[in-house]
Amino acid sequence: DGDTMEMFGTAIVTNMRKNICRSLARYDGDLLQVGIRRSRKWLSTMTTSGATVTSATTTARQDLIFSSLQGTLSPDSEFSWNPYDLERHGRGESYHPTKKPDVIISPKYVEDVSKILRFANQHLIPVVPFGAGTSVEGHVCALEGGISLDMKQFQNIMLPGEENNNEEDDQVMMPDPIARVGAGVTRKTLNKALRHTGLQFVVDPGADATLGGMTATGASGTTAVRYGTMRENLLEVECVLADG
């Protein structure tokens, strides 16, 4: 019957497998076993060596960056190589795998950014700017390690009529309805500051992204059909070039 045939077929297949295995073992069993052991040992050695080399390279680069820039940047600049911070700065909201940087630097002033980029350019160290980490383009992944340039400290907001409140910019007159903001300011923070003026920043990508990040990605959203994207709402950019 069907059950008997199925059992008989299974027995044949099982016996064939046993015979093949026995033949292989008799034919070259020692070489096969030695080859497997050596392969595993080689793979283990290569994996361990690769991890050691990567770790040593990362540590050396961290030491170089920190020792070179610590006394050069302003005291307000922040450094971090905490594993959790590196993990967070190595990915956005996309499906791309995390690629951690070596060091996170959060500068306070434009001059600090210039010094960091000049140093990185001289030593061929990659630099990846970081805003809020809400993008889906994968561009915050530090594919080659390097420096994650966190712009969180650039929080200045200058609205029309507030020019004299900042001594450094007392000669700058902001025409209505133009605002001057730092790269680390998020769109919700700007709209909160604009609440008493009756004005609104209309580009809405969904997430509470930083304006620097929205500029870098050319952000748009549901309001773009009527009000345009970042391209139409951005009038001027103060930037630091890659060579500092």
TIRODREN-660841 format. One record per residue (C-alpha): residue in one letter; x, y, z. Coordinates in pm, 1 decimal, always signed. Example, Ala and Ser with C-alpha at 12.3 -4.5 7.8 and 13.67 -1.06 7.14 Angstrom:
BEGIN
<site residu="A" px="+1230.0" py="-450.0" pz="+780.0"/>
<site residu="S" px="+1367.0" py="-106.0" pz="+714.0"/>
//
This chain:
BEGIN
<site residu="D" px="+0.0" py="+0.0" pz="+0.0"/>
<site residu="G" px="+97.1" py="+366.2" pz="+4.9"/>
<site residu="D" px="+240.1" py="+364.8" pz="+358.4"/>
<site residu="T" px="+458.0" py="+60.9" pz="+285.3"/>
<site residu="M" px="+591.1" py="+216.9" pz="-34.8"/>
<site residu="E" px="+667.5" py="+546.0" pz="+144.9"/>
<site residu="M" px="+854.2" py="+365.1" pz="+422.8"/>
<site residu="F" px="+1042.7" py="+154.4" pz="+167.6"/>
<site residu="G" px="+1141.7" py="+464.3" pz="-30.9"/>
<site residu="T" px="+1258.2" py="+640.9" pz="+281.7"/>
<site residu="A" px="+1469.2" py="+341.0" pz="+380.9"/>
<site residu="I" px="+1636.1" py="+336.5" pz="+36.7"/>
<site residu="V" px="+1722.6" py="+708.7" pz="+55.0"/>
<site residu="T" px="+1853.4" py="+670.7" pz="+409.6"/>
<site residu="N" px="+2071.1" py="+373.2" pz="+317.7"/>
<site residu="M" px="+2205.9" py="+557.2" pz="+12.4"/>
<site residu="R" px="+2308.4" py="+851.7" pz="+232.8"/>
<site residu="K" px="+2480.9" py="+619.2" pz="+479.2"/>
<site residu="N" px="+2668.5" py="+441.6" pz="+201.8"/>
<site residu="I" px="+2781.8" py="+768.8" pz="+46.7"/>
<site residu="C" px="+2903.7" py="+898.6" pz="+381.4"/>
<site residu="R" px="+3088.5" py="+572.0" pz="+451.7"/>
<site residu="S" px="+3251.9" py="+583.3" pz="+107.8"/>
<site residu="L" px="+3368.6" py="+941.0" pz="+160.9"/>
<site residu="A" px="+3501.9" py="+852.8" pz="+503.7"/>
<site residu="R" px="+3693.0" py="+549.4" pz="+371.1"/>
<site residu="Y" px="+3816.5" py="+735.7" pz="+64.9"/>
<site residu="D" px="+3969.5" py="+1039.9" pz="+229.3"/>
<site residu="G" px="+3833.6" py="+1075.0" pz="+577.2"/>
<site residu="D" px="+4151.9" py="+1206.3" pz="+735.7"/>
<site residu="L" px="+4200.0" py="+1476.3" pz="+473.5"/>
<site residu="L" px="+3834.7" py="+1576.3" pz="+496.9"/>
<site residu="Q" px="+3845.6" py="+1610.7" pz="+874.4"/>
<site residu="V" px="+4177.8" py="+1796.4" pz="+871.9"/>
<site residu="G" px="+4051.2" py="+2025.8" pz="+597.7"/>
<site residu="I" px="+3740.6" py="+2114.0" pz="+795.9"/>
<site residu="R" px="+3938.7" py="+2180.0" pz="+1111.8"/>
<site residu="R" px="+4194.9" py="+2390.1" pz="+931.6"/>
<site residu="S" px="+3925.0" py="+2586.9" pz="+754.0"/>
<site residu="R" px="+3747.2" py="+2660.1" pz="+1078.2"/>
<site residu="K" px="+4072.3" py="+2757.5" pz="+1246.6"/>
<site residu="W" px="+4167.1" py="+2980.0" pz="+953.7"/>
<site residu="L" px="+3824.7" py="+3143.7" pz="+949.8"/>
<site residu="S" px="+3838.6" py="+3201.4" pz="+1324.4"/>
<site residu="T" px="+4188.7" py="+3346.3" pz="+1296.8"/>
<site residu="M" px="+4091.1" py="+3575.1" pz="+1009.2"/>
<site residu="T" px="+3777.5" py="+3695.3" pz="+1187.1"/>
<site residu="T" px="+3967.2" py="+3766.3" pz="+1508.2"/>
<site residu="S" px="+4252.2" py="+3935.8" pz="+1323.6"/>
<site residu="G" px="+4011.1" py="+4148.4" pz="+1121.4"/>
<site residu="A" px="+3829.8" py="+4260.7" pz="+1433.7"/>
<site residu="T" px="+4160.0" py="+4338.6" pz="+1602.8"/>
<site residu="V" px="+4286.8" py="+4539.5" pz="+1308.3"/>
<site residu="T" px="+3960.2" py="+4731.4" pz="+1279.7"/>
<site residu="S" px="+3954.2" py="+4801.4" pz="+1652.2"/>
<site residu="A" px="+4316.5" py="+4915.7" pz="+1651.9"/>
<site residu="T" px="+4257.2" py="+5142.1" pz="+1352.3"/>
<site residu="T" px="+3949.2" py="+5292.0" pz="+1512.3"/>
<site residu="T" px="+4127.0" py="+5354.4" pz="+1841.2"/>
<site residu="A" px="+4423.8" py="+5515.5" pz="+1665.8"/>
<site residu="R" px="+4196.0" py="+5743.2" pz="+1466.3"/>
<site residu="Q" px="+3999.0" py="+5837.8" pz="+1777.0"/>
<site residu="D" px="+4320.8" py="+5927.6" pz="+1958.4"/>
<site residu="L" px="+4442.6" py="+6131.4" pz="+1661.9"/>
<site residu="I" px="+4117.7" py="+6326.2" pz="+1628.8"/>
<site residu="F" px="+4078.1" py="+6394.3" pz="+1999.2"/>
<site residu="S" px="+4440.1" py="+6487.3" pz="+2068.6"/>
<site residu="S" px="+4458.9" py="+6713.6" pz="+1765.0"/>
<site residu="L" px="+4129.7" py="+6898.5" pz="+1804.8"/>
<site residu="Q" px="+4068.8" py="+6909.9" pz="+2180.4"/>
<site residu="G" px="+4287.9" py="+7214.0" pz="+2238.5"/>
<site residu="T" px="+4203.2" py="+7375.9" pz="+1905.4"/>
<site residu="L" px="+3825.1" py="+7400.6" pz="+1927.2"/>
<site residu="S" px="+3630.0" py="+7622.5" pz="+2163.0"/>
<site residu="P" px="+3564.4" py="+7486.1" pz="+2515.2"/>
<site residu="D" px="+3194.3" py="+7451.2" pz="+2428.1"/>
<site residu="S" px="+3263.3" py="+7188.9" pz="+2164.5"/>
<site residu="E" px="+3168.7" py="+6835.6" pz="+2265.3"/>
<site residu="F" px="+3339.7" py="+6503.2" pz="+2187.1"/>
<site residu="S" px="+3194.5" py="+6155.5" pz="+2224.9"/>
<site residu="W" px="+3284.8" py="+5798.4" pz="+2130.6"/>
<site residu="N" px="+3030.5" py="+5634.7" pz="+2355.6"/>
<site residu="P" px="+2917.5" py="+5314.4" pz="+2178.3"/>
<site residu="Y" px="+2550.0" py="+5406.3" pz="+2211.7"/>
<site residu="D" px="+2607.4" py="+5752.8" pz="+2066.7"/>
<site residu="L" px="+2812.5" py="+5608.9" pz="+1780.9"/>
<site residu="E" px="+2535.5" py="+5359.1" pz="+1708.1"/>
<site residu="R" px="+2275.8" py="+5635.5" pz="+1700.7"/>
<site residu="H" px="+2485.5" py="+5854.9" pz="+1471.7"/>
<site residu="G" px="+2554.1" py="+5571.0" pz="+1228.3"/>
<site residu="R" px="+2200.9" py="+5537.9" pz="+1097.1"/>
<site residu="G" px="+1885.6" py="+5729.7" pz="+1010.5"/>
<site residu="E" px="+1528.3" py="+5604.6" pz="+976.1"/>
<site residu="S" px="+1595.0" py="+5401.7" pz="+662.9"/>
<site residu="Y" px="+1657.0" py="+5029.5" pz="+612.4"/>
<site residu="H" px="+2028.6" py="+5085.1" pz="+555.2"/>
<site residu="P" px="+2249.9" py="+4902.1" pz="+808.4"/>
<site residu="T" px="+2425.7" py="+5100.7" pz="+1078.2"/>
<site residu="K" px="+2775.3" py="+5224.7" pz="+993.9"/>
<site residu="K" px="+2923.6" py="+5388.7" pz="+1300.9"/>
<site residu="P" px="+3163.2" py="+5683.0" pz="+1293.2"/>
<site residu="D" px="+3482.5" py="+5686.2" pz="+1498.0"/>
<site residu="V" px="+3413.0" py="+6008.5" pz="+1688.4"/>
<site residu="I" px="+3119.9" py="+6246.3" pz="+1732.1"/>
<site residu="I" px="+3204.5" py="+6615.6" pz="+1748.1"/>
<site residu="S" px="+2943.8" py="+6878.6" pz="+1824.2"/>
<site residu="P" px="+3092.7" py="+7222.3" pz="+1746.3"/>
<site residu="K" px="+2957.3" py="+7546.9" pz="+1884.4"/>
<site residu="Y" px="+3071.8" py="+7803.4" pz="+1629.8"/>
<site residu="V" px="+3133.1" py="+7825.8" pz="+1256.8"/>
<site residu="E" px="+3505.0" py="+7869.0" pz="+1328.0"/>
<site residu="D" px="+3502.9" py="+7528.4" pz="+1498.7"/>
<site residu="V" px="+3347.1" py="+7369.2" pz="+1192.5"/>
<site residu="S" px="+3615.1" py="+7526.8" pz="+975.4"/>
<site residu="K" px="+3894.3" py="+7389.3" pz="+1196.2"/>
<site residu="I" px="+3742.1" py="+7040.7" pz="+1199.2"/>
<site residu="L" px="+3707.3" py="+7025.6" pz="+821.5"/>
<site residu="R" px="+4055.6" py="+7164.4" pz="+764.8"/>
<site residu="F" px="+4200.0" py="+6898.3" pz="+995.6"/>
<site residu="A" px="+3994.5" py="+6619.5" pz="+837.4"/>
<site residu="N" px="+4097.1" py="+6730.4" pz="+488.9"/>
<site residu="Q" px="+4465.9" py="+6724.7" pz="+581.4"/>
<site residu="H" px="+4444.6" py="+6374.7" pz="+734.1"/>
<site residu="L" px="+4195.9" py="+6231.0" pz="+480.7"/>
<site residu="I" px="+3935.7" py="+6159.8" pz="+749.1"/>
<site residu="P" px="+3572.4" py="+6134.1" pz="+633.0"/>
<site residu="V" px="+3319.3" py="+6377.3" pz="+782.3"/>
<site residu="V" px="+2944.1" py="+6315.0" pz="+791.8"/>
<site residu="P" px="+2715.3" py="+6599.1" pz="+911.5"/>
<site residu="F" px="+2436.0" py="+6489.2" pz="+1145.6"/>
<site residu="G" px="+2111.9" py="+6667.6" pz="+1231.5"/>
<site residu="A" px="+1823.2" py="+6481.3" pz="+1391.9"/>
<site residu="G" px="+1879.5" py="+6143.1" pz="+1227.3"/>
<site residu="T" px="+1527.8" py="+6136.4" pz="+1079.6"/>
<site residu="S" px="+1622.2" py="+6105.8" pz="+713.4"/>
<site residu="V" px="+1552.0" py="+5799.2" pz="+502.1"/>
<site residu="E" px="+1824.4" py="+5853.9" pz="+240.6"/>
<site residu="G" px="+2096.3" py="+5669.0" pz="+435.0"/>
<site residu="H" px="+2343.6" py="+5954.0" pz="+397.8"/>
<site residu="V" px="+2426.6" py="+5971.1" pz="+771.4"/>
<site residu="C" px="+2580.9" py="+5622.2" pz="+763.5"/>
<site residu="A" px="+2956.1" py="+5657.0" pz="+815.9"/>
<site residu="L" px="+3065.3" py="+5399.8" pz="+558.5"/>
<site residu="E" px="+3435.5" py="+5462.1" pz="+623.6"/>
<site residu="G" px="+3410.6" py="+5574.6" pz="+986.8"/>
<site residu="G" px="+3554.7" py="+5916.1" pz="+1055.8"/>
<site residu="I" px="+3386.0" py="+6214.1" pz="+1220.4"/>
<site residu="S" px="+3014.4" py="+6259.8" pz="+1274.4"/>
<site residu="L" px="+2964.1" py="+6637.1" pz="+1278.1"/>
<site residu="D" px="+2662.9" py="+6684.3" pz="+1505.3"/>
<site residu="M" px="+2506.5" py="+7028.8" pz="+1451.9"/>
<site residu="K" px="+2285.0" py="+7021.2" pz="+1762.0"/>
<site residu="Q" px="+2451.8" py="+7325.6" pz="+1920.8"/>
<site residu="F" px="+2363.9" py="+7557.3" pz="+1631.5"/>
<site residu="Q" px="+2034.7" py="+7665.8" pz="+1787.6"/>
<site residu="N" px="+2031.0" py="+8038.4" pz="+1718.7"/>
<site residu="I" px="+1709.2" py="+8187.4" pz="+1579.6"/>
<site residu="M" px="+1691.3" py="+8548.1" pz="+1462.3"/>
<site residu="L" px="+1348.5" py="+8682.6" pz="+1372.1"/>
<site residu="P" px="+1261.1" py="+9017.3" pz="+1214.6"/>
<site residu="G" px="+1287.5" py="+9292.5" pz="+1477.4"/>
<site residu="E" px="+1520.5" py="+9092.6" pz="+1704.3"/>
<site residu="E" px="+1848.9" py="+9195.5" pz="+1540.5"/>
<site residu="N" px="+1959.1" py="+9422.8" pz="+1825.5"/>
<site residu="N" px="+1924.2" py="+9143.5" pz="+2079.7"/>
<site residu="N" px="+2242.7" py="+8988.4" pz="+1944.6"/>
<site residu="E" px="+2548.6" py="+9210.3" pz="+1973.1"/>
<site residu="E" px="+2734.5" py="+9017.4" pz="+1703.0"/>
<site residu="D" px="+2457.0" py="+9078.8" pz="+1450.9"/>
<site residu="D" px="+2343.8" py="+9427.6" pz="+1553.5"/>
<site residu="Q" px="+2424.4" py="+9559.4" pz="+1205.8"/>
<site residu="V" px="+2209.3" py="+9296.5" pz="+1033.3"/>
<site residu="M" px="+1853.7" py="+9395.5" pz="+949.8"/>
<site residu="M" px="+1623.8" py="+9102.8" pz="+875.3"/>
<site residu="P" px="+1340.9" py="+9201.3" pz="+639.6"/>
<site residu="D" px="+995.3" py="+9068.0" pz="+709.5"/>
<site residu="P" px="+921.0" py="+8775.6" pz="+671.8"/>
<site residu="I" px="+1274.1" py="+8630.7" pz="+674.3"/>
<site residu="A" px="+1428.5" py="+8441.8" pz="+966.0"/>
<site residu="R" px="+1791.4" py="+8347.7" pz="+1019.6"/>
<site residu="V" px="+1843.8" py="+8012.7" pz="+1193.4"/>
<site residu="G" px="+2117.8" py="+7768.0" pz="+1288.8"/>
<site residu="A" px="+2153.3" py="+7432.4" pz="+1116.6"/>
<site residu="G" px="+2052.3" py="+7244.8" pz="+1432.3"/>
<site residu="V" px="+1714.4" py="+7417.2" pz="+1474.2"/>
<site residu="T" px="+1419.9" py="+7186.8" pz="+1402.5"/>
<site residu="R" px="+1116.7" py="+7299.7" pz="+1208.6"/>
<site residu="K" px="+887.9" py="+7268.4" pz="+1512.2"/>
<site residu="T" px="+1124.1" py="+7480.3" pz="+1721.1"/>
<site residu="L" px="+1121.1" py="+7749.4" pz="+1452.4"/>
<site residu="N" px="+741.8" py="+7745.5" pz="+1429.2"/>
<site residu="K" px="+718.4" py="+7773.4" pz="+1806.9"/>
<site residu="A" px="+939.6" py="+8082.7" pz="+1793.8"/>
<site residu="L" px="+724.3" py="+8223.7" pz="+1511.9"/>
<site residu="R" px="+395.1" py="+8165.2" pz="+1692.5"/>
<site residu="H" px="+360.1" py="+8521.8" pz="+1825.2"/>
<site residu="T" px="+437.4" py="+8674.3" pz="+1484.6"/>
<site residu="G" px="+155.6" py="+8514.8" pz="+1290.3"/>
<site residu="L" px="+409.5" py="+8361.5" pz="+1051.6"/>
<site residu="Q" px="+481.5" py="+7996.1" pz="+986.2"/>
<site residu="F" px="+756.4" py="+7786.6" pz="+832.0"/>
<site residu="V" px="+556.4" py="+7576.4" pz="+589.0"/>
<site residu="V" px="+787.5" py="+7298.0" pz="+466.6"/>
<site residu="D" px="+670.6" py="+6982.2" pz="+644.4"/>
<site residu="P" px="+853.9" py="+6654.6" pz="+570.4"/>
<site residu="G" px="+663.6" py="+6477.6" pz="+849.1"/>
<site residu="A" px="+946.3" py="+6426.9" pz="+1097.2"/>
<site residu="D" px="+1076.2" py="+6701.7" pz="+1326.0"/>
<site residu="A" px="+1389.6" py="+6737.0" pz="+1116.3"/>
<site residu="T" px="+1658.2" py="+7001.3" pz="+1152.9"/>
<site residu="L" px="+1664.8" py="+7281.9" pz="+900.1"/>
<site residu="G" px="+2024.6" py="+7196.5" pz="+815.7"/>
<site residu="G" px="+1926.3" py="+6840.7" pz="+734.2"/>
<site residu="M" px="+1623.1" py="+6956.3" pz="+536.9"/>
<site residu="T" px="+1850.4" py="+7182.9" pz="+335.7"/>
<site residu="A" px="+2095.1" py="+6901.3" pz="+268.6"/>
<site residu="T" px="+1823.8" py="+6665.7" pz="+143.3"/>
<site residu="G" px="+1608.4" py="+6923.5" pz="-34.9"/>
<site residu="A" px="+1316.8" py="+6826.4" pz="+186.2"/>
<site residu="S" px="+957.8" py="+6861.6" pz="+78.5"/>
<site residu="G" px="+627.5" py="+6726.0" pz="+206.3"/>
<site residu="T" px="+251.6" py="+6758.3" pz="+182.1"/>
<site residu="T" px="+265.9" py="+7139.3" pz="+167.7"/>
<site residu="A" px="+516.4" py="+7148.3" pz="-119.3"/>
<site residu="V" px="+246.8" py="+7168.0" pz="-388.2"/>
<site residu="R" px="+134.8" py="+7505.8" pz="-259.9"/>
<site residu="Y" px="+440.1" py="+7651.2" pz="-85.8"/>
<site residu="G" px="+733.0" py="+7475.6" pz="-252.1"/>
<site residu="T" px="+1019.8" py="+7268.7" pz="-113.2"/>
<site residu="M" px="+1330.2" py="+7379.2" pz="+74.3"/>
<site residu="R" px="+1470.7" py="+7499.9" pz="-255.6"/>
<site residu="E" px="+1201.3" py="+7767.2" pz="-284.8"/>
<site residu="N" px="+1205.5" py="+7864.4" pz="+84.3"/>
<site residu="L" px="+1580.9" py="+7890.4" pz="+134.1"/>
<site residu="L" px="+1730.3" py="+8229.0" pz="+46.1"/>
<site residu="E" px="+2088.6" py="+8216.8" pz="+171.7"/>
<site residu="V" px="+2331.0" py="+7965.7" pz="+321.6"/>
<site residu="E" px="+2647.3" py="+8024.0" pz="+521.0"/>
<site residu="C" px="+2856.8" py="+7714.0" pz="+468.5"/>
<site residu="V" px="+3207.9" py="+7580.8" pz="+525.2"/>
<site residu="L" px="+3376.8" py="+7408.2" pz="+233.4"/>
<site residu="A" px="+3537.4" py="+7065.9" pz="+259.7"/>
<site residu="D" px="+3889.2" py="+7208.2" pz="+290.4"/>
<site residu="G" px="+3789.7" py="+7430.8" pz="+582.4"/>
//
